[in-house]
Amino acid sequence: MSSLVVVSHADRTSLTHNAARAAFDAIQAAGGDVEFADLAVEGFDPRFAGADLDLYRGKGRVPAEVVAEQERIDRADHLILVFPMYWWSMPALLKGWIDRVFVGGWAYDATPGSTQFGMLDRLTIHLIIVAGDDAASFERHEIPQAVRTQIERGIVKYCGATHGSTTYVYESDTKDRDLLAIELRELSEKIAERTASRSGADILA
């Protein structure tokens, strides 16, 4: 199985980056074929501009930088998205990456009369979300429900992909660093186990 770890955070020393690298290292150590994409360092432009709108309207060509991202995803069986929680969702950089890359004709088929809508049924997507607050607060404010609606259902399942897992790393700013290190190690080991097979859905907390 092949995996692609995508991280969205401007600070390469952040807990988010540490989580992404831990997942990458664990998959690699387990003998998996894995690539790493740092959207901030790579300078991906998340702005949905005129060329993207033309493509959406069916009269444009797929921009070269979007084709490159699609090809990178096409090489993977598992896509691991690692990001901090911003306003109950993902950062603008990652959202813009999805807006521009997960387009009609590649991620889904909206052609009238089409018998298949989601086109990424070969892909399993995992979410690793770094959160400043604690689990009780997230449940009280129904943030996991928002993630299930916006991301798991609104993006992953809409495109026909399998939702592999969603894992939260809570109390990122306040929890003891040693405890966080243990948590990241355990998380990454579980991700490595799941990416060793084609599918294994919803086994992580």
Secondary structure as UniProt FT lines:
FT   STRAND          2..7
FT   TURN            12..13
FT   HELIX           15..29
FT   TURN            30..31
FT   STRAND          33..38
FT   HELIX           39..42
FT   HELIX           50..56
FT   TURN            57..58
FT   HELIX           64..74
FT   STRAND          78..84
FT   TURN            87..88
FT   HELIX           92..101
FT   TURN            105..107
FT   TURN            112..113
FT   TURN            121..122
FT   STRAND          124..130
FT   HELIX           135..140
FT   TURN            141..142
FT   HELIX           143..147
FT   HELIX           148..157
FT   TURN            158..160
FT   STRAND          162..169
FT   TURN            172..174
FT   HELIX           177..194
FT   TURN            195..196
//
